[in-house]
Structures are given as C-alpha cells and as structure tokens.
C-alpha cells in the first residue's frame, strides 16, 4: 500500500480493494487522511483514488448497491457523525444524521435527482 497508516477502512467495489482514510499513527488524529488508494489485484497495481471530502481516521465503511459508504470516524476536532457516499466516479454525496427523513443535504459533483 503506498501510504502507511493506522485506523483506515477498506471496501471491495468492482473487484478492486479501496483503502480509505486513516491517520499517520495510532495516536495522531491531527494527521487524519482523506486519501483513497485503490488496489487492482488483476494488475497487481495500486493507484490513487479521489480523496474523501472529510479527512478522518477510525472510520467504518460498507459496500451496497455498487457504492461505498464511509461512516463516522474521528478528526482532531472529535468524533464525526458524517456519512459520505463514494461511487466509482468519485464522492458525490454526504449524508447528515440531522437531515430530514435521511435525505442527502450536501451535494457536490453531480446532482442527485429525486
């Protein structure tokens, strides 16, 4: 893996392994990473993915409907309650627990149609 880190999360999407977030060391949240690195086992090659909008460590992730959902984590400012959605094209949406009825209030990149 190109970037050594602690407290990252991983997910598999379209046959590739995504290494997401993390921090420089176990105790140093000041250097939380937004980094996404993608490993293609068919080519035995790492490549840089698009960075997360929110740098964080000690986060969780899950893959559903051909998207990776990155959940929570920690930054120098404390614990996060942010969920971000990654699609193969990049990071288009953010989900806030304060949003009404689970809508996606923060959007960047392409707009999501109702």
N, C-alpha and C positions, 0 to 999 in steps of 0.2 A: 504494500500500500504506500503511495507516495508521501502522505502526511502522517507521521506518528501522532497518536492522540489517545486520550482516555475519555470514557463516558460518551462514546458515539452510539449511533444506532445503525442498523443495516436493514435492507429490504431487497427482495428479488422482484424485478419487473422486466418482462420480455426477455428472460434468460440472462439478464445482467444483474450483478450484485452492486447495490448502491451503498456506499459508506457515507454517512450523513452526520454532520456536526461533530461535537466533541470539544475537548479543551486540551491545552498544551500539557497539562499534568492533572493528576488526581485532585489536587487541592486548589488549582488556579483557575477560577471561573472568569478572571479578568481577561483571559485569552480564549474565550469561547469562540469556536469556529463556525462560520456559515458554510464552510466547504462541503461540497458534494463531489465524491470521486467514484467513478464507475468502472467496475471490472468486468471485462468480457472474457469468460472462460474459453469460448471457442477460439479466440485470437490470443489468449493469454496476455492481455494487454489492459493497462489502466488508462483512463482518460479523465480529464477534468469535466465535471458536470456544472450546471448553473448553480451558483450559490443560493442558499436559502435566504429569504428576506430577513429572517431573525436568527442571528448567531446564538447558539446555545449548546450546552452540554447536559449529560444525564437526561436525555430525552428518550422518548419511545416512538415507535413507528409501526404502521400496519399497512399492508397492501390490500386494496379492494377495488374492483372494477377498473383494473389497469391504471391505478393511481396509487401513489404512496402518500399516506397521511402521517405527518410528523406532529407528535403530540407532546405538549408541555416542555419540560426541561428547566434548566437553570442558567441564569446570567449573573454578572456581577451585581445586578440590582435585585436579585431574588428569584423566586420560583415563578415560572410562566404558566399561564392558562390559555395559551395560544395554540391553535391547530392550523397547520398550513398544508395545502394540497399540492402535490407535485404530479405533473403529467409528463410524458416523455418530451414534450416541447418546452417544459420549464415550470416555473412556480406561478400559476395564475391566480390562486385564491387563498384567502386567510379566513378562518372561522373563529369568531369570538364567542366565549360562553355567555357573554352579555347580550348577544344578538337575539332578536325576537324569533321564536319558533325555529331556531337552528339555521337561519339564513346566513349567507356569506356576505358580511357587510363591507369588507375591504377587498377591493379588486384592483389588480394591476395586470398589465398584459392584455389579453383578450377579455372581452366582456362575456359573462355567462348569461345566456338567455333563460328566461323563466319557462 
